[in-house]
């Protein structure tokens, strides 16, 4: 229940959990993470919007990130939403490009 309350509070604040980084989350290691990351977003996602993803990116200044944004039409779907990426109908349209990106990062030939 405490996590639900904290999560709801973070989601409702304009700056999400940023103020908590100065207090009880001060020992975070977000700024030290140095890795390649692929951000995959969807135009019809009401939660992970371009703005919220951009805000989240600020907590990871060392990331080497690539962002890809898809519309439902580009995914061959009527809707993707917040968790639609995981639907098997997106196996070829959304999963495959992510797997290809991972293979490239790992140096695995397709």
C-alpha distances in whole Angstrom, upper triangle without the diagonal:
4,5,5,6,9,10,11,12,14,15,17,19,22,22,18,17,21,21,18,21,23,21,18,19,22,23,22,25,25,28,30,29,32,33,34,31,31,29,30,29,29,31,29,25,24,21,23,26,29,28,24,26,28,26,24,27,28,25,28,31,33,32,35,33,35,33,34,33,34,35,34,38,38,36,38,35,35,31,29,26,23,23,26,27,26,29,32,34,33,35,38,37,34,33,37,37,34,36,39,37,36,39,41,38,39,43,43,46,45
4,5,5,6,8,10,11,12,14,15,17,20,20,16,15,18,18,15,18,20,17,14,15,19,20,19,22,22,26,27,27,30,31,32,30,31,29,29,28,30,31,30,26,24,21,23,25,28,26,23,24,27,24,22,25,26,23,25,29,31,30,33,32,34,32,34,33,34,35,35,39,39,37,39,37,36,32,30,27,23,24,27,28,28,30,33,35,34,36,39,38,34,34,37,37,34,36,39,37,35,39,40,38,38,42,43,45,45
4,5,5,6,8,10,10,12,14,15,19,18,14,13,16,17,14,16,19,17,14,14,18,18,17,20,19,23,25,24,27,27,29,26,27,25,26,25,26,28,26,23,21,18,19,22,25,24,20,21,23,21,19,22,23,20,22,26,28,27,30,28,30,29,30,29,31,32,32,36,35,33,36,33,33,29,27,24,20,20,24,25,24,27,30,32,31,32,35,34,31,30,34,33,30,32,35,33,31,35,36,34,35,38,39,42,41
4,6,5,6,8,10,10,12,14,18,18,14,14,17,18,16,18,21,19,17,17,20,21,20,23,22,25,27,26,29,29,30,27,27,25,25,24,25,26,24,21,19,16,18,21,24,23,19,21,23,21,19,23,24,22,24,27,29,28,31,29,30,29,29,28,29,30,30,34,34,32,34,31,31,27,25,21,18,19,22,24,23,25,29,31,30,31,34,33,30,30,33,33,30,32,35,33,32,36,37,35,36,40,40,43,42
4,6,5,6,9,10,11,12,16,16,13,12,16,16,14,17,19,17,15,16,19,21,20,23,22,25,28,27,30,31,32,29,29,27,27,26,27,28,26,22,20,17,19,22,25,23,19,21,24,21,20,23,24,22,24,28,30,29,32,30,32,30,31,30,31,32,32,36,36,34,37,34,33,29,27,24,21,22,25,27,26,29,32,34,33,34,37,36,33,33,36,36,33,35,38,36,35,38,40,37,39,42,43,45,44
4,5,5,6,9,10,11,14,14,10,9,13,12,10,13,16,14,12,12,16,17,16,19,19,22,24,24,27,28,29,26,27,24,25,24,25,27,25,22,20,16,18,20,23,21,17,19,21,18,17,20,20,18,21,24,26,26,29,28,29,28,29,28,30,31,31,35,35,34,36,34,33,29,27,23,20,21,25,26,26,28,32,34,32,34,36,35,31,31,35,34,31,33,36,34,33,36,37,35,36,40,40,43,43
4,5,5,6,9,10,13,13,9,9,13,14,12,14,17,16,14,14,17,19,17,19,18,21,23,22,26,26,26,24,24,21,22,21,22,23,22,18,16,13,14,17,20,18,14,16,19,16,14,18,19,17,19,23,25,24,27,25,26,25,26,25,26,27,28,31,31,30,32,30,29,25,23,20,16,18,21,22,22,25,28,30,28,30,33,31,28,28,31,31,28,30,33,31,30,33,34,32,34,37,38,40,40
4,5,5,6,9,12,13,9,10,14,15,14,17,19,18,17,17,20,22,20,23,21,24,26,26,29,29,29,26,26,23,23,21,22,23,21,18,15,12,15,17,20,18,15,17,19,17,16,20,20,19,22,25,28,27,29,27,28,26,27,26,27,27,28,31,32,30,33,30,29,25,23,19,17,18,22,23,24,26,29,31,29,31,34,32,29,29,33,32,30,32,35,33,32,36,37,35,36,40,40,43,42
4,5,5,6,10,10,8,8,12,12,11,14,16,15,15,15,18,20,19,22,20,23,26,25,28,29,30,27,27,24,25,23,24,25,23,20,17,14,16,18,20,18,15,18,19,16,16,20,19,18,21,24,27,26,29,27,29,27,28,27,29,29,30,34,34,33,35,33,31,28,26,22,19,21,25,26,27,29,32,34,32,34,37,35,31,32,35,34,32,34,37,34,34,38,38,36,38,41,42,44,44
4,6,5,8,8,4,5,9,10,9,12,14,14,14,13,16,18,16,19,17,19,22,22,25,25,26,23,24,21,22,20,22,22,21,18,16,13,14,15,17,15,12,14,16,13,12,16,16,14,18,20,23,23,25,24,25,24,25,24,26,27,28,32,31,30,33,31,30,26,24,21,18,20,23,24,25,27,31,32,30,32,34,32,29,29,33,31,29,31,34,31,31,34,35,32,34,38,39,41,41
4,6,8,9,6,8,11,13,13,15,17,18,17,16,19,21,19,21,19,21,24,23,26,26,26,23,23,19,20,18,19,19,18,15,12,9,11,13,15,13,10,13,15,12,12,16,16,16,18,21,24,23,25,23,24,22,23,22,23,24,25,28,28,27,30,28,27,23,21,17,15,17,20,21,22,25,28,29,28,30,32,30,26,27,31,29,27,30,32,30,30,34,34,32,34,37,38,40,39
4,6,9,7,10,12,13,14,16,18,18,19,18,21,23,21,24,21,24,27,26,29,29,29,26,26,23,23,21,21,21,20,17,14,11,13,14,17,14,12,15,17,14,15,18,18,18,21,24,27,26,28,26,27,25,26,24,26,26,27,30,31,30,32,30,28,25,23,19,17,20,23,24,26,28,31,32,30,33,35,32,29,31,34,33,30,33,36,33,33,37,37,35,38,41,42,44,43
4,5,5,8,9,10,11,14,15,16,17,16,18,21,20,22,20,21,25,25,27,28,29,26,26,23,24,21,22,22,22,19,16,13,15,15,17,14,12,15,15,12,13,17,16,16,20,22,25,25,27,25,27,25,26,25,27,27,29,32,32,32,34,32,31,27,25,22,19,22,25,26,28,30,34,34,32,35,36,34,31,32,35,34,31,34,36,33,34,37,37,35,38,41,42,44,43
4,6,9,9,10,13,15,16,17,19,18,19,22,20,22,20,21,24,24,26,27,27,25,25,21,22,20,21,20,20,18,15,13,14,13,14,11,10,13,13,10,12,15,14,15,18,20,23,23,25,24,25,22,24,23,25,25,27,30,30,30,33,31,30,27,25,21,19,23,25,26,28,30,34,34,32,34,36,33,30,31,34,32,30,34,35,32,33,36,36,34,37,40,41,43,42
4,6,6,7,10,11,13,14,16,14,16,19,17,19,16,17,21,21,23,24,25,22,23,20,22,20,22,22,22,19,17,14,14,14,15,11,9,12,12,8,10,13,11,12,15,17,20,20,23,21,23,21,24,23,25,26,28,31,31,31,34,32,31,28,26,23,20,23,26,26,28,31,34,35,32,34,36,33,30,31,34,32,29,32,34,31,31,35,34,32,35,37,39,41,41
4,6,8,9,10,13,14,14,13,15,17,15,17,15,17,20,20,23,23,24,21,22,19,20,19,20,21,21,18,16,12,13,14,15,12,9,12,12,9,9,13,12,11,15,17,20,20,23,21,23,21,23,22,25,26,27,31,30,30,33,31,30,27,24,21,18,20,24,24,25,28,31,32,30,32,34,32,28,29,32,30,28,31,32,30,29,33,33,31,33,36,38,40,40
4,6,5,7,10,10,10,9,11,14,12,14,13,14,18,18,21,22,23,21,22,20,22,21,23,24,24,20,19,15,15,16,17,15,12,13,14,10,10,13,12,10,14,16,19,19,22,21,23,22,24,24,27,28,30,33,32,32,35,33,33,29,26,23,20,22,25,25,26,29,33,34,32,33,35,33,29,30,33,31,28,31,33,30,29,33,33,30,32,36,37,40,40
4,5,5,7,10,11,9,10,13,11,14,12,13,16,17,20,21,23,21,22,20,22,22,24,25,25,22,21,17,17,17,18,15,12,14,13,10,9,12,10,8,12,14,17,18,21,20,23,22,25,25,28,29,31,34,33,33,36,35,35,31,28,25,22,24,28,27,29,32,35,36,33,35,36,34,31,31,34,32,29,32,33,30,30,33,33,30,32,36,37,40,40
4,5,6,7,9,9,10,13,13,15,14,15,19,20,23,25,26,25,26,24,26,25,27,28,28,25,23,20,20,21,21,18,16,17,17,13,13,16,13,12,16,17,20,21,25,24,27,26,29,28,31,33,35,38,37,37,40,38,38,34,31,28,25,27,31,31,32,35,38,39,37,38,40,38,34,35,38,36,33,35,37,34,33,37,37,34,36,39,41,44,44
4,5,5,6,6,7,10,10,14,13,15,18,19,22,24,26,24,26,24,26,26,28,29,29,26,24,20,20,22,22,20,17,18,18,15,14,16,15,12,16,18,20,21,25,24,27,26,29,29,32,33,35,38,38,37,40,38,38,34,31,28,25,27,30,30,31,34,37,39,36,38,39,38,34,34,37,35,32,34,36,33,32,36,36,33,35,38,40,43,43
4,6,7,4,5,8,7,10,10,11,14,15,19,21,23,22,24,22,25,25,28,29,29,26,25,21,20,22,22,20,17,17,17,14,13,14,12,10,13,15,17,18,22,22,25,25,28,28,31,33,35,38,37,36,40,38,38,35,32,29,26,27,30,30,31,34,37,38,36,37,39,37,33,33,36,34,31,33,35,31,30,34,34,30,32,36,37,40,41
4,7,7,5,9,10,13,13,13,16,18,21,24,26,25,27,26,29,28,31,32,33,29,28,24,24,25,25,22,20,21,20,16,16,17,15,12,15,17,19,21,25,25,28,28,31,31,34,36,38,42,40,40,43,42,42,38,35,32,29,31,34,33,34,38,41,42,40,41,42,41,37,37,39,37,34,36,38,35,34,37,37,34,35,39,41,44,44
4,6,5,9,10,14,15,16,18,20,23,26,28,27,29,28,30,30,33,34,34,30,29,25,25,27,27,24,22,23,22,19,18,20,18,15,18,20,22,24,27,27,30,30,33,33,36,38,40,43,42,41,45,43,43,39,36,33,30,31,35,34,35,38,41,43,41,42,44,42,38,38,41,39,36,38,40,37,35,39,39,35,37,40,42,45,46
4,6,8,9,13,14,16,18,19,23,25,28,26,29,27,30,30,32,34,33,30,28,25,24,27,27,25,22,23,23,20,18,20,19,16,18,20,22,23,27,27,30,30,33,33,36,38,39,42,41,40,44,42,42,38,35,32,29,30,33,33,33,36,39,41,39,40,42,41,37,36,39,38,34,36,38,35,34,37,38,34,36,39,41,44,45
4,6,6,9,10,12,14,16,19,21,24,23,25,24,26,26,29,31,31,27,26,23,22,24,24,22,19,20,20,17,15,17,15,12,14,17,19,20,23,24,27,27,29,30,33,35,36,40,38,37,41,39,39,36,32,30,26,27,31,30,30,34,36,38,36,37,39,37,34,33,36,34,31,33,35,32,30,34,34,31,32,35,37,40,41
4,5,9,10,11,13,15,19,21,24,23,26,25,28,28,31,33,33,30,29,25,24,26,26,24,21,21,21,18,16,17,15,12,14,16,18,19,23,24,27,27,31,31,34,37,38,42,40,39,43,42,42,38,35,32,29,30,33,32,33,36,39,41,38,39,41,39,36,35,37,36,32,34,36,33,31,35,35,31,32,36,38,41,42
4,7,9,10,11,13,17,20,23,22,25,25,28,29,32,34,34,31,30,27,25,27,27,25,23,22,22,20,17,18,17,13,14,16,17,19,22,23,27,28,31,32,35,37,39,42,40,39,43,42,42,39,35,33,29,30,33,32,32,36,38,41,38,38,40,39,35,34,37,35,31,33,35,32,30,33,33,29,30,34,36,39,40
4,6,8,9,10,14,16,19,19,21,21,24,25,28,30,31,27,27,23,22,24,24,22,20,19,19,17,14,15,14,10,11,13,14,15,19,20,23,24,27,28,31,34,35,38,37,36,39,38,39,35,32,30,26,27,30,29,29,33,35,37,34,35,36,35,31,31,33,31,28,29,31,28,26,29,29,26,27,30,32,36,37
4,5,5,7,10,13,16,16,19,19,23,24,28,30,31,28,28,24,22,24,24,23,20,18,19,17,14,14,13,9,9,11,11,12,16,17,21,22,25,27,30,33,35,38,36,34,38,37,38,35,31,30,26,27,30,28,28,32,34,36,33,33,35,34,30,29,31,29,26,27,28,25,24,27,26,23,24,27,29,33,34
4,5,6,9,11,14,13,16,16,19,21,24,26,28,24,25,21,19,21,20,19,16,15,15,13,10,10,10,6,5,8,9,10,13,14,18,19,22,23,26,29,31,34,32,31,35,34,35,32,28,27,23,24,27,25,26,29,32,33,30,31,32,31,27,26,28,26,23,25,26,23,21,25,24,21,23,26,28,31,32
4,6,8,11,14,14,17,17,21,22,26,28,29,26,27,23,21,22,21,20,18,16,15,14,12,10,9,6,5,6,7,9,12,14,18,19,22,24,28,31,33,36,33,33,37,36,37,34,31,29,26,27,29,27,28,32,34,36,33,33,34,32,29,28,30,27,24,26,27,24,23,26,25,21,23,26,29,32,33
4,6,10,13,14,18,18,22,24,27,30,31,28,29,26,23,25,23,23,21,19,18,17,15,13,12,10,8,8,7,9,12,14,18,20,24,26,29,32,34,37,35,34,38,38,39,36,32,31,28,28,31,28,29,33,34,36,33,33,34,33,29,28,30,27,24,26,26,23,21,24,23,20,21,24,27,30,31
4,6,10,11,14,15,19,21,25,27,29,26,27,24,21,23,22,21,19,17,17,16,13,12,12,10,7,8,6,7,10,12,15,17,21,23,26,29,31,34,31,31,34,34,36,33,29,28,25,25,27,25,26,29,31,33,30,29,30,29,26,25,26,24,21,22,23,19,18,21,20,16,18,21,23,26,28
4,7,9,13,15,18,21,25,27,29,27,28,25,22,24,22,22,21,18,17,18,15,13,13,12,8,8,5,5,7,10,14,16,20,22,26,29,31,33,31,30,34,34,36,33,29,29,26,26,28,25,26,30,31,33,29,29,29,28,25,24,25,22,19,21,21,17,16,19,17,14,15,18,21,24,26
4,6,10,12,16,19,22,25,27,25,27,24,21,22,21,22,20,17,17,18,15,13,14,13,10,10,7,5,6,8,11,14,17,20,23,27,29,31,28,27,31,31,33,30,27,27,24,24,25,22,23,27,28,29,26,25,26,25,22,20,21,19,16,17,17,14,12,15,14,10,12,15,17,21,22
4,7,10,13,16,20,23,25,23,25,23,19,21,19,21,19,16,16,18,15,13,15,15,11,12,9,6,5,6,8,11,14,17,20,24,26,27,24,24,27,28,30,28,24,25,22,22,23,20,21,25,25,27,23,23,23,22,19,18,18,15,13,14,14,10,10,12,11,8,11,13,15,18,19
4,6,10,13,16,19,21,19,22,19,16,17,16,18,16,13,13,15,13,10,14,13,10,12,10,7,6,5,6,8,11,14,17,20,22,24,21,21,24,25,27,24,21,21,19,19,20,17,18,21,23,24,20,20,20,19,16,15,16,14,11,13,13,10,9,13,12,10,12,15,17,19,20
4,6,10,13,16,19,17,20,18,14,15,14,16,16,12,13,16,13,11,15,15,13,14,14,10,9,6,5,6,7,11,13,17,19,21,18,17,21,21,23,21,18,18,16,16,17,14,16,19,20,21,17,17,17,16,12,12,13,10,8,11,11,8,9,12,12,10,13,16,17,18,18
4,6,10,13,15,13,16,14,10,11,10,13,12,8,10,13,11,10,13,14,12,14,14,11,10,7,6,4,6,8,11,14,16,19,16,16,20,20,21,19,15,15,13,14,15,12,15,18,19,20,16,17,18,16,12,13,14,12,10,13,14,11,12,16,15,14,17,19,20,22,21
4,7,10,12,11,14,13,10,11,10,13,13,10,12,15,13,13,16,17,16,18,18,15,14,10,9,6,5,6,8,11,13,15,13,12,16,16,18,15,12,12,11,11,12,9,12,15,16,17,13,14,15,12,9,10,12,10,8,12,13,11,13,16,16,16,18,20,21,22,21
4,7,9,8,11,10,7,7,8,11,11,8,11,14,13,13,16,18,17,19,20,17,17,13,11,8,6,5,6,9,11,14,12,12,15,15,15,13,10,9,9,10,11,9,13,15,17,17,13,16,16,13,10,12,15,13,12,15,17,15,16,20,20,19,22,24,24,26,24
4,5,5,9,10,8,8,9,12,12,11,14,16,16,16,20,21,21,23,24,21,20,16,14,11,8,5,5,6,7,11,10,9,13,12,12,9,7,7,8,10,9,9,12,14,16,15,12,15,16,13,10,13,16,14,14,17,19,17,19,22,22,22,25,27,27,28,26
4,6,8,10,9,7,8,11,12,12,14,17,17,18,21,22,23,24,26,23,22,19,16,13,10,7,6,5,7,10,10,11,13,12,12,10,8,8,10,12,12,12,16,16,19,17,15,18,18,15,13,17,19,17,17,21,22,20,23,25,25,25,28,30,30,31,29
4,6,9,9,8,10,13,13,14,16,18,18,20,22,24,24,26,28,25,25,21,19,16,14,10,9,7,7,11,12,12,13,11,10,7,7,5,8,11,10,12,15,15,18,17,15,18,19,16,14,17,20,19,19,22,24,23,24,27,28,28,30,32,32,33,31
4,6,6,6,9,11,11,11,14,15,15,17,20,21,22,24,26,23,23,20,18,15,13,10,10,10,10,14,14,13,16,13,13,9,7,4,5,8,9,10,13,14,18,17,15,18,20,17,15,17,20,19,18,21,23,22,23,26,27,26,29,31,31,32,30
4,6,6,10,11,10,12,14,15,15,18,20,21,22,25,27,24,25,22,21,17,16,13,14,13,13,17,18,17,19,17,15,12,10,7,7,11,12,14,16,17,21,20,19,22,23,21,18,21,24,23,21,25,27,25,26,30,30,29,32,34,34,36,34
4,6,9,10,8,9,12,12,12,15,17,18,19,22,24,22,23,20,19,16,16,14,15,15,16,19,19,19,21,19,18,14,12,9,6,10,12,14,16,18,21,21,19,22,24,21,18,20,23,22,21,24,26,24,25,28,29,28,30,33,33,35,33
4,7,8,6,6,9,10,10,12,14,15,16,19,21,18,19,16,16,13,13,11,12,13,15,18,18,17,20,18,18,15,12,9,7,10,12,12,15,17,20,21,18,21,22,19,16,18,21,19,18,21,23,21,21,25,25,24,27,29,30,31,30
4,5,5,6,8,10,11,12,15,16,17,19,21,19,20,16,16,12,12,10,12,12,14,17,17,17,20,19,18,15,13,10,9,13,14,14,17,19,22,22,20,22,23,20,17,20,22,20,19,23,24,22,23,27,26,25,28,31,31,33,31
4,6,5,6,9,10,10,13,15,16,17,19,17,17,14,13,10,11,9,11,13,15,18,17,18,21,20,20,17,15,13,12,16,17,16,19,21,24,24,21,23,23,20,18,20,22,20,19,22,23,21,22,26,25,24,27,29,30,32,30
4,6,5,6,9,10,11,14,15,16,19,18,19,16,16,13,14,12,15,16,19,21,21,21,24,23,23,20,18,16,14,18,19,19,22,24,27,27,24,27,27,24,21,23,26,23,22,25,26,24,25,28,28,26,29,32,33,34,34
4,5,5,6,9,10,12,14,15,18,17,18,15,16,13,15,13,16,17,19,22,22,22,25,23,23,20,17,15,13,16,18,18,20,23,26,26,23,26,27,24,21,22,25,23,21,24,26,23,24,27,27,25,28,31,32,34,33
4,5,5,6,9,10,11,13,15,13,15,12,12,10,11,11,14,16,18,21,20,20,23,22,23,19,16,14,12,15,17,16,19,21,24,24,21,23,24,21,18,20,22,20,18,21,22,19,20,24,23,22,25,27,28,30,30
4,5,5,7,10,10,11,14,13,14,11,12,10,13,12,16,18,21,23,22,22,26,25,25,22,20,18,16,19,20,19,22,25,27,28,24,26,27,24,21,22,24,21,20,23,24,21,22,25,24,22,26,28,30,31,31
4,5,6,8,10,11,14,14,16,14,15,14,16,16,19,21,23,26,25,25,28,28,27,24,22,19,17,20,22,21,24,26,29,30,27,29,29,27,23,25,27,24,22,26,27,23,24,28,27,25,28,30,32,34,34
4,5,6,8,10,13,12,14,12,14,13,15,16,19,21,23,26,25,24,28,27,27,24,21,19,16,18,20,19,21,24,27,28,25,26,28,25,22,23,25,23,20,23,24,21,21,25,25,22,25,28,29,32,32
4,5,5,7,10,8,10,9,11,11,14,15,18,21,24,26,24,24,28,27,28,25,22,20,18,20,22,20,22,25,28,29,25,26,27,25,21,22,24,21,19,22,23,19,20,23,22,20,23,25,27,29,30
4,5,6,9,10,12,12,14,14,17,18,22,24,27,29,28,28,31,31,31,28,25,23,21,23,25,24,26,29,32,32,29,30,31,29,25,26,28,25,23,25,26,23,23,26,25,23,25,28,30,32,33
4,6,9,9,13,13,16,16,19,20,23,26,28,31,29,29,33,32,33,29,26,24,21,23,25,24,25,29,31,32,29,30,31,29,26,26,28,26,23,25,26,23,23,26,25,22,25,28,30,32,33
4,6,6,9,10,13,14,17,19,23,26,28,31,28,28,32,31,32,29,26,24,22,23,25,23,25,28,30,31,28,29,30,28,24,24,26,23,20,23,24,20,19,23,22,19,21,24,26,29,30
4,6,9,10,13,15,18,20,24,27,30,32,30,30,33,33,34,32,28,27,24,26,28,26,27,31,33,34,30,31,31,30,26,26,27,25,22,24,25,21,21,24,22,19,22,24,27,30,31
4,7,9,13,15,19,21,25,28,31,33,30,30,34,34,35,33,29,28,26,27,29,26,28,31,33,34,30,30,31,29,26,25,26,24,21,23,23,19,19,22,20,17,19,21,24,27,28
4,6,9,12,15,18,21,25,27,29,27,26,30,31,32,29,26,25,23,23,25,22,24,27,29,30,27,27,27,25,22,22,23,20,17,19,19,16,15,18,17,14,16,19,21,24,25
4,7,10,14,17,20,24,26,28,25,25,29,29,31,29,26,25,23,24,25,22,24,27,28,29,26,25,25,24,21,20,21,18,16,17,17,13,14,16,14,11,15,16,19,21,22
4,6,10,13,16,20,23,24,21,21,25,26,28,25,22,22,20,21,22,19,21,24,25,26,22,23,22,21,18,18,18,15,13,16,15,12,13,16,14,12,15,17,19,21,22
4,7,10,13,17,20,21,18,18,22,23,25,23,20,20,19,20,20,17,20,22,24,24,20,20,20,18,15,16,16,12,11,14,13,10,12,15,13,12,15,17,19,20,20
4,7,10,14,16,18,15,16,19,20,22,20,17,17,16,17,17,15,18,20,22,22,18,19,18,16,13,15,15,12,11,15,14,11,14,17,15,15,18,20,21,22,22
4,7,10,13,14,12,12,16,17,18,17,14,15,15,16,15,13,16,18,19,19,15,16,15,13,10,12,13,10,10,13,13,11,14,16,16,16,19,20,21,22,20
4,7,10,12,10,10,14,14,15,14,11,12,13,14,14,12,15,17,19,18,14,16,16,12,10,13,15,12,12,16,16,14,17,20,19,19,22,24,24,25,23
4,7,8,6,7,10,11,12,11,9,11,12,13,12,10,14,15,16,15,12,14,13,10,9,12,13,11,12,16,16,15,18,20,20,21,24,25,25,25,23
4,5,5,7,9,9,9,8,8,10,12,14,12,11,15,15,17,15,12,15,15,11,11,14,16,14,16,19,19,19,21,24,24,25,27,29,28,28,26
4,5,5,6,5,6,5,6,9,12,13,10,10,14,13,14,12,10,14,13,10,10,14,16,15,16,19,20,20,22,25,25,26,29,30,29,29,26
4,5,5,6,7,8,9,12,15,16,13,13,16,15,16,13,12,15,14,10,12,15,16,16,18,20,21,21,24,25,26,27,30,31,30,29,26
4,5,8,10,10,10,13,16,16,13,12,16,15,16,13,10,13,11,8,9,13,13,12,15,17,17,18,20,22,22,24,26,27,26,25,23
4,5,8,9,8,11,14,13,10,9,12,11,12,9,7,10,9,5,6,10,11,11,13,15,16,17,19,21,21,23,25,26,25,24,21
4,7,9,10,13,16,16,12,12,14,12,12,9,8,11,10,7,10,13,13,14,16,18,19,20,22,23,24,26,28,29,27,27,23
4,5,7,11,14,13,10,11,13,11,12,8,8,12,12,9,11,14,15,16,17,19,21,22,23,25,26,28,30,31,29,29,26
4,7,10,13,14,10,12,15,12,14,11,11,15,15,13,14,17,19,19,20,23,24,25,26,28,29,31,33,34,33,33,29
4,6,10,10,7,10,12,11,13,11,11,14,15,13,13,15,18,18,19,21,23,23,25,27,28,29,31,33,32,32,29
4,7,7,4,6,9,9,12,10,9,12,14,11,10,13,16,16,16,18,20,20,21,24,25,26,28,30,29,29,27
4,6,5,8,10,11,14,13,12,16,17,15,13,15,18,18,17,20,22,22,23,26,27,27,29,31,31,31,29
4,6,8,10,11,15,15,13,16,18,16,13,15,18,18,17,19,22,21,21,25,26,25,27,30,29,31,29
4,5,6,8,12,12,11,14,16,15,12,13,17,17,15,18,20,20,20,23,25,24,26,28,28,29,27
4,5,5,9,9,8,11,13,12,10,11,15,15,14,17,19,19,20,23,24,24,26,28,27,28,26
4,6,8,9,6,9,11,9,7,8,11,12,11,13,16,16,16,19,20,21,22,24,23,24,22
4,6,8,7,8,12,11,9,8,12,13,12,13,16,17,17,19,21,21,22,25,23,24,22
4,5,6,8,11,11,10,10,13,15,14,15,18,19,19,21,24,24,25,27,25,26,23
4,5,5,9,10,10,9,11,14,14,14,17,19,19,20,23,24,24,26,24,24,21
4,6,8,8,9,10,12,14,15,15,18,19,20,21,24,25,26,27,25,25,22
4,6,5,5,6,9,10,11,12,14,16,17,18,20,22,23,24,22,22,19
4,6,6,5,6,9,10,10,12,14,15,16,18,20,20,22,20,19,16
4,6,6,5,8,10,10,11,13,15,15,17,19,20,21,19,18,15
4,6,6,7,10,11,12,13,15,16,18,19,21,22,20,20,17
4,6,6,7,9,10,11,13,15,16,17,19,20,19,19,17
4,6,5,6,9,10,11,12,14,15,16,18,16,17,14
4,5,5,6,9,10,10,12,14,15,16,14,14,11
4,5,5,6,9,10,10,12,14,15,14,14,12
4,5,5,6,9,10,11,12,14,13,14,13
4,5,5,6,9,10,10,12,10,11,10
4,5,5,6,9,10,10,9,9,7
4,5,5,6,9,10,10,11,10
4,5,5,6,8,8,11,11
4,5,5,6,5,7,7
4,5,5,6,7,9
4,6,8,10,12
4,6,9,11
4,6,9
4,6
4
